[in-house]
Amino acid sequence: MAKLINLKVFPDFFRSASAGGIILIISLVISLLIANSGWGEAYAGFLQTQLGFESAQVHLRYPILLWVNDGLMAIFFLLVGLEIKREMVEGELSSPRKAALPVFAAVGGMVVPAAIYALVNTGTDTAGGWGIPMATDIAFAIGLLSLLGSRVPAGLKIFLTALAIVDDLGAIVVIAVFYSAGLHFAYLLYAAAIFLLLLVFNRFGVKSLVFYLVPGLFMWYFIHHSGVHATVAGVLTALTIPTTSDARESPLEHLEHALTKPVNFLIMPIFALVNTNIRFEAGMLEGLLSPLGLGIVLGLFLGKPLGIFFSSWAAVKLGASVLPTGVNWKMVAGLGLLAGIGFTMSIFIALLSFSDPAYQTGAKFSILVASVLSGVFGYFLLGAVSAKTPVLENHREAV
């Protein structure tokens, strides 16, 4: 019965994420146009406008930019956490054999880019940005893959989605462990107490989402002030929300359905609008040859496909997994290139890596260039391979 849920949820998610990817591209272009117009400085000033409430006990007054990156992005990570838990319970990560290929591929696709960046930036002021090229932007990657329609097998789409979900989980761990500020243990204890309360609700069968989301807001507040990045609260909340492995819609699936379109059509475009306002200046192209620029471009455009391809190859050759039905190795290479689109998560980690605006801008521009290269080459490689490989032939090779 679990397959009934998967067959319903996956197409809904895929259609929404693919359309969201197109809207992300439009938001990116709009942001770049604004930044390089006469409104650029005014827009940058607007993003620093303070909003919220502050008193001696409560501190919730921050710039618009921070509300987007720490507040709205926590909702994005809530959705990511829901997807991770659902896949672990009933989907592509629900058994060792199912999970092996996307897990191997995701790990390789994180380790190799990080290693390339670290090697290029050894001993520089930008060495701490090694996490930037680790991430895959699931909306952009799936959006481009969807443009190929039925020319690519469904197994490749599922593989990319599962890989990106594991990749997001890895990025969450990296952010929590390596990109958090000095820790305040009192706030961490408060957050831990709320997390335990949510686990108790789950254990005793509490189904109402109110009992998870309202305490989750308080957990976000305490984690935000603890020094751990606040978006982690979204994932922790998601992992406590109950689900089932039968055809009944669980609270987790209900919330996932409710969040998918707002996240893909509103939150992610807003993130793109406020974080890709890159003003093109003299020297930016030369900056691509700096350790920062080379580390990001080589990590995403070269390291991602190499890590994914060879990790997948090792998993299959060791007998730990098999290629999805209809998928061949040339398609895996094309998928690896698409995974080099690191846009949203890479920019997010870049903002956490550097406090210097010059480094942030250089990193954003390098991510933009690497993501465009990865997307274009990945799309055309998959298009060419799919055109030469009939579906039935794909099926025979995978089997």
DRENDO-1510 file (C-alpha; in Angstrom, 1 decimal, always signed):
<recs>
REC; n; res; u; v; w
REC; 1; MET; +0.0; +0.0; +0.0 .
REC; 2; ALA; +3.0; +2.3; +0.6 .
REC; 3; LYS; +3.6; +2.5; -3.2 .
REC; 4; LEU; +0.2; +4.1; -3.6 .
REC; 5; ILE; +1.4; +7.1; -1.5 .
REC; 6; ASN; +4.8; +7.2; -3.3 .
REC; 7; LEU; +3.2; +7.2; -6.7 .
REC; 8; LYS; +0.9; +10.1; -5.7 .
REC; 9; VAL; +3.4; +12.2; -3.8 .
REC; 10; PHE; +6.3; +11.9; -6.2 .
REC; 11; PRO; +4.6; +13.3; -9.3 .
REC; 12; ASP; +3.0; +16.1; -7.3 .
REC; 13; PHE; +6.4; +17.0; -5.9 .
REC; 14; PHE; +8.2; +16.7; -9.2 .
REC; 15; ARG; +5.7; +18.8; -11.1 .
REC; 16; SER; +5.8; +21.5; -8.4 .
REC; 17; ALA; +9.6; +21.5; -8.1 .
REC; 18; SER; +10.0; +21.6; -11.9 .
REC; 19; ALA; +7.7; +24.6; -12.3 .
REC; 20; GLY; +9.4; +26.1; -9.2 .
REC; 21; GLY; +12.7; +25.8; -10.9 .
REC; 22; ILE; +11.5; +27.9; -13.9 .
REC; 23; ILE; +10.2; +30.6; -11.5 .
REC; 24; LEU; +13.6; +30.5; -9.7 .
REC; 25; ILE; +15.3; +31.3; -13.0 .
REC; 26; ILE; +12.9; +34.2; -13.6 .
REC; 27; SER; +13.5; +35.5; -10.0 .
REC; 28; LEU; +17.3; +35.2; -10.5 .
REC; 29; VAL; +17.1; +37.3; -13.7 .
REC; 30; ILE; +14.9; +39.9; -12.1 .
REC; 31; SER; +17.3; +40.2; -9.1 .
REC; 32; LEU; +20.3; +40.6; -11.4 .
REC; 33; LEU; +18.5; +43.2; -13.5 .
REC; 34; ILE; +17.5; +45.2; -10.3 .
REC; 35; ALA; +21.1; +45.0; -8.9 .
REC; 36; ASN; +22.6; +46.3; -12.1 .
REC; 37; SER; +20.0; +49.1; -12.6 .
REC; 38; GLY; +19.6; +52.5; -11.0 .
REC; 39; TRP; +17.6; +50.8; -8.3 .
REC; 40; GLY; +20.4; +48.6; -7.1 .
REC; 41; GLU; +21.6; +50.6; -4.1 .
REC; 42; ALA; +18.0; +51.4; -3.0 .
REC; 43; TYR; +17.1; +47.7; -3.2 .
REC; 44; ALA; +20.2; +46.7; -1.2 .
REC; 45; GLY; +19.2; +49.3; +1.4 .
REC; 46; PHE; +15.7; +48.0; +1.5 .
REC; 47; LEU; +16.9; +44.5; +2.3 .
REC; 48; GLN; +18.6; +46.0; +5.4 .
REC; 49; THR; +15.4; +47.5; +6.7 .
REC; 50; GLN; +14.7; +46.3; +10.3 .
REC; 51; LEU; +11.5; +44.5; +11.0 .
REC; 52; GLY; +10.1; +42.8; +14.1 .
REC; 53; PHE; +9.8; +43.2; +17.9 .
REC; 54; GLU; +12.5; +43.6; +20.6 .
REC; 55; SER; +12.3; +44.0; +24.3 .
REC; 56; ALA; +14.5; +43.2; +27.3 .
REC; 57; GLN; +13.4; +39.5; +27.2 .
REC; 58; VAL; +12.6; +39.0; +23.5 .
REC; 59; HIS; +14.9; +39.7; +20.6 .
REC; 60; LEU; +13.1; +39.4; +17.2 .
REC; 61; ARG; +14.1; +42.6; +15.3 .
REC; 62; TYR; +16.2; +41.8; +12.3 .
REC; 63; PRO; +16.9; +43.0; +8.7 .
REC; 64; ILE; +14.6; +41.7; +6.0 .
REC; 65; LEU; +17.5; +39.8; +4.5 .
REC; 66; LEU; +18.0; +37.9; +7.8 .
REC; 67; TRP; +14.3; +37.2; +8.1 .
REC; 68; VAL; +14.4; +35.6; +4.7 .
REC; 69; ASN; +17.6; +33.6; +5.3 .
REC; 70; ASP; +16.9; +32.5; +8.8 .
REC; 71; GLY; +13.1; +32.6; +8.9 .
REC; 72; LEU; +11.6; +31.7; +5.5 .
REC; 73; MET; +14.5; +29.2; +4.9 .
REC; 74; ALA; +13.5; +27.4; +8.1 .
REC; 75; ILE; +10.2; +26.6; +6.3 .
REC; 76; PHE; +12.2; +25.4; +3.3 .
REC; 77; PHE; +14.2; +23.1; +5.6 .
REC; 78; LEU; +11.0; +21.9; +7.2 .
REC; 79; LEU; +9.8; +20.7; +3.8 .
REC; 80; VAL; +13.2; +19.1; +3.2 .
REC; 81; GLY; +13.0; +17.3; +6.5 .
REC; 82; LEU; +9.5; +16.0; +5.7 .
REC; 83; GLU; +10.8; +14.7; +2.4 .
REC; 84; ILE; +13.8; +13.0; +4.1 .
REC; 85; LYS; +11.6; +11.3; +6.7 .
REC; 86; ARG; +9.0; +10.2; +4.1 .
REC; 87; GLU; +11.7; +8.7; +1.9 .
REC; 88; MET; +13.2; +6.9; +5.0 .
REC; 89; VAL; +9.9; +5.5; +6.0 .
REC; 90; GLU; +8.3; +4.5; +2.6 .
REC; 91; GLY; +10.4; +5.7; -0.3 .
REC; 92; GLU; +13.8; +5.5; -2.0 .
REC; 93; LEU; +15.7; +5.5; +1.4 .
REC; 94; SER; +13.5; +3.0; +3.1 .
REC; 95; SER; +15.8; +0.0; +2.7 .
REC; 96; PRO; +19.6; -0.4; +2.5 .
REC; 97; ARG; +19.4; -1.6; -1.1 .
REC; 98; LYS; +17.1; +1.2; -2.2 .
REC; 99; ALA; +19.1; +3.8; -0.4 .
REC; 100; ALA; +22.6; +2.6; -1.4 .
REC; 101; LEU; +22.9; +4.2; -4.8 .
REC; 102; PRO; +21.6; +7.7; -4.0 .
REC; 103; VAL; +23.5; +7.7; -0.7 .
REC; 104; PHE; +26.8; +6.6; -2.4 .
REC; 105; ALA; +26.2; +9.1; -5.1 .
REC; 106; ALA; +25.4; +11.9; -2.7 .
REC; 107; VAL; +28.4; +11.3; -0.5 .
REC; 108; GLY; +30.7; +11.2; -3.5 .
REC; 109; GLY; +29.1; +14.3; -4.8 .
REC; 110; MET; +29.8; +16.1; -1.5 .
REC; 111; VAL; +33.2; +14.9; -0.6 .
REC; 112; VAL; +34.9; +15.4; -4.0 .
REC; 113; PRO; +33.8; +19.0; -4.5 .
REC; 114; ALA; +34.7; +19.9; -1.0 .
REC; 115; ALA; +38.1; +18.3; -1.4 .
REC; 116; ILE; +38.8; +20.2; -4.7 .
REC; 117; TYR; +37.8; +23.5; -3.0 .
REC; 118; ALA; +39.9; +22.8; +0.0 .
REC; 119; LEU; +42.9; +21.9; -2.1 .
REC; 120; VAL; +42.7; +25.0; -4.2 .
REC; 121; ASN; +42.1; +27.3; -1.2 .
REC; 122; THR; +44.7; +25.8; +1.2 .
REC; 123; GLY; +46.3; +28.6; +3.3 .
REC; 124; THR; +44.0; +31.3; +2.0 .
REC; 125; ASP; +41.4; +33.5; +3.8 .
REC; 126; THR; +38.7; +31.7; +1.9 .
REC; 127; ALA; +39.6; +28.2; +3.0 .
REC; 128; GLY; +36.5; +28.1; +5.3 .
REC; 129; GLY; +34.2; +28.0; +2.3 .
REC; 130; TRP; +34.8; +24.3; +1.5 .
REC; 131; GLY; +31.1; +23.5; +2.1 .
REC; 132; ILE; +29.9; +25.8; -0.7 .
REC; 133; PRO; +30.3; +23.4; -3.7 .
REC; 134; MET; +28.8; +20.4; -1.8 .
REC; 135; ALA; +25.2; +21.4; -2.3 .
REC; 136; THR; +22.7; +20.6; -5.1 .
REC; 137; ASP; +19.7; +22.8; -5.8 .
REC; 138; ILE; +16.9; +20.3; -6.1 .
REC; 139; ALA; +14.4; +22.8; -7.7 .
REC; 140; PHE; +16.7; +24.0; -10.5 .
REC; 141; ALA; +18.1; +20.4; -11.2 .
REC; 142; ILE; +14.6; +18.9; -11.4 .
REC; 143; GLY; +13.3; +21.8; -13.3 .
REC; 144; LEU; +15.9; +21.3; -16.1 .
REC; 145; LEU; +15.4; +17.5; -16.1 .
REC; 146; SER; +11.7; +18.0; -16.4 .
REC; 147; LEU; +12.2; +19.9; -19.7 .
REC; 148; LEU; +13.4; +16.7; -21.3 .
REC; 149; GLY; +10.0; +15.1; -20.5 .
REC; 150; SER; +9.5; +11.5; -21.4 .
REC; 151; ARG; +12.8; +11.3; -23.2 .
REC; 152; VAL; +14.5; +10.4; -19.9 .
REC; 153; PRO; +13.3; +7.4; -17.8 .
REC; 154; ALA; +11.3; +7.9; -14.6 .
REC; 155; GLY; +14.1; +6.0; -12.7 .
REC; 156; LEU; +16.5; +8.9; -13.5 .
REC; 157; LYS; +14.1; +11.4; -12.0 .
REC; 158; ILE; +13.6; +9.4; -8.9 .
REC; 159; PHE; +17.4; +8.9; -8.6 .
REC; 160; LEU; +18.0; +12.6; -8.9 .
REC; 161; THR; +15.3; +13.4; -6.3 .
REC; 162; ALA; +16.6; +10.9; -3.8 .
REC; 163; LEU; +20.2; +12.0; -4.4 .
REC; 164; ALA; +19.3; +15.6; -3.8 .
REC; 165; ILE; +17.4; +14.8; -0.6 .
REC; 166; VAL; +20.4; +13.0; +0.8 .
REC; 167; ASP; +22.6; +15.9; -0.4 .
REC; 168; ASP; +20.3; +18.3; +1.5 .
REC; 169; LEU; +20.6; +16.1; +4.6 .
REC; 170; GLY; +24.4; +16.3; +4.3 .
REC; 171; ALA; +24.2; +20.1; +3.9 .
REC; 172; ILE; +22.1; +20.4; +7.0 .
REC; 173; VAL; +24.7; +18.4; +9.0 .
REC; 174; VAL; +27.5; +20.5; +7.6 .
REC; 175; ILE; +25.7; +23.8; +8.5 .
REC; 176; ALA; +24.8; +22.6; +12.0 .
REC; 177; VAL; +28.4; +21.3; +12.8 .
REC; 178; PHE; +30.7; +23.6; +10.9 .
REC; 179; TYR; +28.8; +26.9; +10.1 .
REC; 180; SER; +27.3; +27.8; +13.4 .
REC; 181; ALA; +28.5; +30.6; +15.6 .
REC; 182; GLY; +29.6; +30.4; +19.2 .
REC; 183; LEU; +27.3; +28.2; +21.1 .
REC; 184; HIS; +25.0; +29.3; +24.0 .
REC; 185; PHE; +24.2; +26.1; +25.8 .
REC; 186; ALA; +21.2; +27.4; +27.8 .
REC; 187; TYR; +19.3; +28.1; +24.6 .
REC; 188; LEU; +20.4; +24.7; +23.2 .
REC; 189; LEU; +19.0; +23.0; +26.3 .
REC; 190; TYR; +15.7; +24.9; +25.9 .
REC; 191; ALA; +15.6; +23.8; +22.2 .
REC; 192; ALA; +16.4; +20.2; +23.2 .
REC; 193; ALA; +13.6; +20.1; +25.8 .
REC; 194; ILE; +11.1; +21.2; +23.1 .
REC; 195; PHE; +12.5; +18.6; +20.7 .
REC; 196; LEU; +12.0; +15.9; +23.4 .
REC; 197; LEU; +8.4; +17.2; +24.0 .
REC; 198; LEU; +7.7; +16.8; +20.2 .
REC; 199; LEU; +9.1; +13.2; +20.3 .
REC; 200; VAL; +6.7; +12.5; +23.3 .
REC; 201; PHE; +3.8; +13.8; +21.2 .
REC; 202; ASN; +4.8; +11.5; +18.4 .
REC; 203; ARG; +5.2; +8.5; +20.7 .
REC; 204; PHE; +1.7; +9.0; +22.2 .
REC; 205; GLY; +0.1; +9.3; +18.8 .
REC; 206; VAL; -0.7; +13.0; +18.8 .
REC; 207; LYS; -1.9; +13.8; +15.2 .
REC; 208; SER; -2.7; +17.5; +15.3 .
REC; 209; LEU; -0.1; +19.5; +13.5 .
REC; 210; VAL; -0.6; +22.4; +15.9 .
REC; 211; PHE; +1.1; +20.5; +18.7 .
REC; 212; TYR; +4.2; +20.2; +16.5 .
REC; 213; LEU; +4.3; +23.5; +14.6 .
REC; 214; VAL; +3.7; +25.9; +17.5 .
REC; 215; PRO; +6.5; +24.4; +19.7 .
REC; 216; GLY; +8.6; +24.3; +16.6 .
REC; 217; LEU; +8.4; +28.1; +16.4 .
REC; 218; PHE; +9.7; +28.3; +19.9 .
REC; 219; MET; +12.5; +25.8; +19.0 .
REC; 220; TRP; +13.4; +28.0; +16.1 .
REC; 221; TYR; +13.7; +31.0; +18.4 .
REC; 222; PHE; +16.0; +29.2; +20.9 .
REC; 223; ILE; +18.1; +27.6; +18.2 .
REC; 224; HIS; +18.5; +31.0; +16.5 .
REC; 225; HIS; +19.9; +32.4; +19.7 .
REC; 226; SER; +22.0; +29.4; +20.5 .
REC; 227; GLY; +24.5; +29.9; +17.7 .
REC; 228; VAL; +23.4; +26.9; +15.7 .
REC; 229; HIS; +21.8; +28.1; +12.5 .
REC; 230; ALA; +18.1; +28.5; +13.0 .
REC; 231; THR; +17.1; +26.5; +9.8 .
REC; 232; VAL; +18.1; +23.3; +11.7 .
REC; 233; ALA; +14.8; +23.8; +13.7 .
REC; 234; GLY; +12.8; +23.1; +10.6 .
REC; 235; VAL; +14.4; +19.7; +10.1 .
REC; 236; LEU; +14.1; +18.7; +13.7 .
REC; 237; THR; +10.5; +19.6; +13.7 .
REC; 238; ALA; +9.9; +17.7; +10.6 .
REC; 239; LEU; +11.5; +14.5; +12.0 .
REC; 240; THR; +9.0; +14.4; +14.8 .
REC; 241; ILE; +5.8; +14.7; +12.8 .
REC; 242; PRO; +4.1; +11.4; +12.5 .
REC; 243; THR; +3.6; +9.4; +9.3 .
REC; 244; THR; +2.4; +6.0; +8.2 .
REC; 245; SER; +3.4; +3.4; +5.7 .
REC; 246; ASP; -0.1; +2.7; +4.3 .
REC; 247; ALA; -2.4; +4.5; +1.9 .
REC; 248; ARG; -3.9; +6.8; +4.5 .
REC; 249; GLU; -2.7; +10.4; +4.4 .
REC; 250; SER; -0.6; +11.0; +7.5 .
REC; 251; PRO; +0.0; +14.4; +9.2 .
REC; 252; LEU; +3.5; +14.4; +7.6 .
REC; 253; GLU; +2.1; +13.9; +4.1 .
REC; 254; HIS; -0.7; +16.5; +4.7 .
REC; 255; LEU; +1.9; +19.1; +5.8 .
REC; 256; GLU; +4.2; +18.2; +2.9 .
REC; 257; HIS; +1.4; +18.7; +0.4 .
REC; 258; ALA; +0.5; +22.0; +2.0 .
REC; 259; LEU; +4.1; +23.3; +1.9 .
REC; 260; THR; +5.3; +22.1; -1.5 .
REC; 261; LYS; +3.8; +24.8; -3.6 .
REC; 262; PRO; +4.3; +27.8; -1.2 .
REC; 263; VAL; +8.0; +26.8; -0.8 .
REC; 264; ASN; +8.6; +26.3; -4.5 .
REC; 265; PHE; +6.5; +29.1; -5.8 .
REC; 266; LEU; +7.0; +31.8; -3.1 .
REC; 267; ILE; +9.8; +31.1; -0.5 .
REC; 268; MET; +12.5; +30.0; -3.0 .
REC; 269; PRO; +11.8; +32.8; -5.5 .
REC; 270; ILE; +12.0; +35.3; -2.6 .
REC; 271; PHE; +15.3; +33.8; -1.5 .
REC; 272; ALA; +16.6; +34.2; -5.1 .
REC; 273; LEU; +15.4; +37.8; -5.3 .
REC; 274; VAL; +17.2; +38.9; -2.1 .
REC; 275; ASN; +20.4; +36.8; -2.5 .
REC; 276; THR; +21.3; +37.1; -6.1 .
REC; 277; ASN; +21.3; +40.8; -6.4 .
REC; 278; ILE; +24.9; +40.7; -7.7 .
REC; 279; ARG; +26.2; +43.9; -9.2 .
REC; 280; PHE; +28.5; +43.2; -12.0 .
REC; 281; GLU; +31.8; +45.0; -11.6 .
REC; 282; ALA; +35.2; +45.2; -13.3 .
REC; 283; GLY; +37.4; +42.3; -12.1 .
REC; 284; MET; +34.6; +39.8; -11.5 .
REC; 285; LEU; +35.7; +37.6; -14.4 .
REC; 286; GLU; +39.3; +37.7; -13.1 .
REC; 287; GLY; +37.9; +36.7; -9.8 .
REC; 288; LEU; +36.9; +33.4; -11.3 .
REC; 289; LEU; +40.6; +32.6; -11.4 .
REC; 290; SER; +41.1; +33.4; -7.7 .
REC; 291; PRO; +41.3; +30.4; -5.3 .
REC; 292; LEU; +37.7; +31.2; -4.2 .
REC; 293; GLY; +36.3; +31.3; -7.8 .
REC; 294; LEU; +38.3; +28.3; -9.0 .
REC; 295; GLY; +37.4; +26.3; -5.9 .
REC; 296; ILE; +33.7; +26.9; -6.4 .
REC; 297; VAL; +33.6; +26.5; -10.2 .
REC; 298; LEU; +35.8; +23.4; -10.3 .
REC; 299; GLY; +34.0; +21.9; -7.3 .
REC; 300; LEU; +30.5; +22.3; -8.8 .
REC; 301; PHE; +31.2; +21.8; -12.5 .
REC; 302; LEU; +33.9; +19.1; -12.2 .
REC; 303; GLY; +33.8; +17.7; -8.7 .
REC; 304; LYS; +30.1; +17.0; -8.5 .
REC; 305; PRO; +29.8; +14.9; -11.7 .
REC; 306; LEU; +33.1; +13.0; -10.9 .
REC; 307; GLY; +32.1; +12.3; -7.3 .
REC; 308; ILE; +28.6; +11.2; -8.3 .
REC; 309; PHE; +29.6; +9.0; -11.2 .
REC; 310; PHE; +32.5; +7.1; -9.6 .
REC; 311; SER; +30.6; +6.7; -6.3 .
REC; 312; SER; +27.6; +5.2; -8.2 .
REC; 313; TRP; +29.9; +3.0; -10.3 .
REC; 314; ALA; +31.6; +1.7; -7.1 .
REC; 315; ALA; +28.2; +1.0; -5.5 .
REC; 316; VAL; +27.1; -1.0; -8.5 .
REC; 317; LYS; +30.4; -2.9; -9.0 .
REC; 318; LEU; +30.5; -3.8; -5.3 .
REC; 319; GLY; +27.0; -5.2; -5.6 .
REC; 320; ALA; +25.6; -2.8; -3.0 .
REC; 321; SER; +23.0; -1.5; -5.5 .
REC; 322; VAL; +21.9; -1.5; -9.1 .
REC; 323; LEU; +21.1; +1.3; -11.6 .
REC; 324; PRO; +17.5; +2.3; -11.8 .
REC; 325; THR; +15.4; +0.8; -14.5 .
REC; 326; GLY; +16.1; +2.5; -17.9 .
REC; 327; VAL; +19.2; +4.3; -16.7 .
REC; 328; ASN; +22.7; +3.9; -18.2 .
REC; 329; TRP; +26.0; +5.3; -17.3 .
REC; 330; LYS; +25.9; +8.1; -19.8 .
REC; 331; MET; +22.7; +9.3; -18.1 .
REC; 332; VAL; +24.4; +9.1; -14.7 .
REC; 333; ALA; +27.2; +11.4; -16.1 .
REC; 334; GLY; +24.5; +13.9; -17.3 .
REC; 335; LEU; +22.7; +13.7; -14.0 .
REC; 336; GLY; +26.0; +14.4; -12.2 .
REC; 337; LEU; +26.4; +17.6; -14.2 .
REC; 338; LEU; +22.8; +18.7; -13.3 .
REC; 339; ALA; +23.7; +18.1; -9.6 .
REC; 340; GLY; +26.4; +20.7; -10.1 .
REC; 341; ILE; +23.7; +23.3; -10.0 .
REC; 342; GLY; +24.3; +24.4; -6.5 .
REC; 343; PHE; +22.5; +27.7; -6.6 .
REC; 344; THR; +20.2; +28.1; -3.5 .
REC; 345; MET; +22.1; +25.9; -1.0 .
REC; 346; SER; +25.5; +27.0; -2.2 .
REC; 347; ILE; +24.7; +30.6; -1.9 .
REC; 348; PHE; +23.2; +29.9; +1.6 .
REC; 349; ILE; +26.4; +28.3; +2.7 .
REC; 350; ALA; +28.5; +31.0; +1.2 .
REC; 351; LEU; +26.6; +33.6; +3.3 .
REC; 352; LEU; +27.4; +31.5; +6.4 .
REC; 353; SER; +31.1; +31.1; +5.3 .
REC; 354; PHE; +32.1; +34.7; +4.9 .
REC; 355; SER; +31.3; +37.9; +6.7 .
REC; 356; ASP; +33.2; +40.0; +4.1 .
REC; 357; PRO; +30.7; +41.3; +1.5 .
REC; 358; ALA; +33.4; +41.1; -1.2 .
REC; 359; TYR; +33.9; +37.4; -0.6 .
REC; 360; GLN; +30.1; +36.9; -0.5 .
REC; 361; THR; +29.7; +38.6; -3.8 .
REC; 362; GLY; +32.6; +36.8; -5.4 .
REC; 363; ALA; +31.2; +33.5; -4.2 .
REC; 364; LYS; +27.7; +34.3; -5.5 .
REC; 365; PHE; +29.1; +35.1; -8.9 .
REC; 366; SER; +31.2; +32.0; -9.0 .
REC; 367; ILE; +28.2; +29.9; -8.0 .
REC; 368; LEU; +26.1; +31.5; -10.7 .
REC; 369; VAL; +28.7; +30.8; -13.4 .
REC; 370; ALA; +29.3; +27.2; -12.2 .
REC; 371; SER; +25.5; +26.5; -12.0 .
REC; 372; VAL; +24.9; +27.8; -15.5 .
REC; 373; LEU; +27.7; +25.7; -16.9 .
REC; 374; SER; +26.5; +22.6; -15.1 .
REC; 375; GLY; +22.9; +23.1; -16.1 .
REC; 376; VAL; +23.7; +23.8; -19.8 .
REC; 377; PHE; +26.1; +20.9; -20.2 .
REC; 378; GLY; +24.0; +18.5; -18.2 .
REC; 379; TYR; +20.8; +19.3; -20.1 .
REC; 380; PHE; +22.4; +18.9; -23.5 .
REC; 381; LEU; +24.3; +15.7; -22.6 .
REC; 382; LEU; +21.1; +14.1; -21.3 .
REC; 383; GLY; +19.2; +15.2; -24.3 .
REC; 384; ALA; +21.8; +13.8; -26.7 .
REC; 385; VAL; +22.1; +10.5; -24.8 .
REC; 386; SER; +18.3; +10.1; -24.5 .
REC; 387; ALA; +17.9; +10.7; -28.2 .
REC; 388; LYS; +20.3; +7.9; -29.1 .
REC; 389; THR; +19.1; +5.4; -26.5 .
REC; 390; PRO; +15.5; +4.1; -26.9 .
REC; 391; VAL; +13.6; +3.4; -23.7 .
REC; 392; LEU; +13.6; -0.3; -24.3 .
REC; 393; GLU; +17.3; -0.4; -24.8 .
REC; 394; ASN; +17.7; +1.6; -21.6 .
REC; 395; HIS; +15.6; -1.0; -19.8 .
REC; 396; ARG; +17.7; -3.9; -21.1 .
REC; 397; GLU; +21.0; -2.2; -20.1 .
REC; 398; ALA; +19.8; -1.4; -16.5 .
REC; 399; VAL; +18.4; -4.9; -16.0 .
</recs>
